[in-house]
């Protein structure tokens, strides 16, 4: 199946997230209290690596594995949505100590109570889809 | 060798390994690295097409790759924790340990301190807010902002879509509000 490769990539990502402790509530509290460089180091070096990788792909005009031209998907910039949505997510990130990727990794690592958080996230998504037209974007 | 693997990985190893996800997924098929989109896909899958808001009425079948990624992440969590897991406390700074101890943490070993995250915690109002409402904030916020840390910080900034910086600032505003003003509300 065409999508199995994404499963493998997910396994890789989940393993790295777990070993990096980016999924630890303790590390996230530490981050929001500026008590360690650890999480900032992860985020900044991840961004730098991503940038270098993307630039290399463009520089060498690498085609995708499917043979198509590289075409970076654009995220539609919406200032208010980014700021308000981002802040709301940030509240949740500090409370649970996790963002979406870590939520899944935590589940796999045996923290089964996190399934409640994931249900909450799905409910939040439903709420957003219903309220969307009334929210500033 | 196993000791190197079983200790927590330093930021300068895990950061770059995470960053690789961006060019990797682009190379694999022009895929936009991000995890919160899986919430949208799952909701769309579970609701009949015409009965719901426009937001969930889209071609989710072309985005199922992110569900495979999600399942992989769950498996990766299992592997990272059980197969190459560590046997020691999370190596926090002393300042963090001191402050968190004052705020009620006694469990510094688990990724989620047992003091605050357990099935029993759900039976208290604060615990329910923390574990369930925290999730609602994550789902609502990431979909409103159209991305989470992976999608905006790593992918957005990594592909030089600087608008993502606004989202990242939002993330931190929210996080700092909870940690500095609302902590006792949830803990």
Interface residues (C-beta under 8 A of the other chain):
Chain A: X3 X4 X5 X6 X7 X8 X9 X10 X11 X12 X13 X14 X15 X16 X17 X18 X19 X20 X21 X22 X23 X24 X25 X26 X27 X28 X29 X30 X31 X32 X33 X35 X36 X37 X38 X39 X40 X41 X42 X43 X44 X45 X46 X47 X48 X49 X50 X51 X53 X54 X56 X57 X62 X64 X65 X66 X68 X70 X71 X72 X73 X74 X75 X76 X77 X78 X79 X81 X82 X83 X84 X85 X86 X87 X88 X89 X90 X91 X92 X93 X94 X95 X96 X97 X98 X99 X100 X101 X103 X104 X105 X106 X107 X108 X109 X110 X111 X113 X114 X116 X117 X118 X119 X120 X121 X122 X123 X124 X125 X126 X127 X128 X129 X130 X132 X133 X135
Chain B: X5 X8 X9 X10 X11 X12 X13 X14 X15 X16 X17 X18 X19 X20 X21 X22 X23 X24 X25 X26 X27 X28 X29 X30 X31 X32 X35 X36 X38 X39 X40 X42 X43 X52 X53 X54 X55 X56 X64 X65 X66 X68 X69 X70 X71 X72 X73 X74 X75 X76 X77 X78 X79 X80 X81 X82 X84 X90 X92 X93 X95 X96 X99 X100 X105 X108 X110 X111 X112 X113 X116 X117 X118 X119 X121 X122 X129 X130 X131 X132 X133 X134 X135 X136 X137 X138 X139 X140 X141 X142 X143 X144 X145 X146 X147 X148 X149 X150 X151 X152 X153 X154 X155 X156 X157 X158 X159 X160 X161 X163 X164 X166 X167 X168 X169 X170 X171 X172 X173 X174 X175 X176 X177 X178 X179 X180 X182 X186
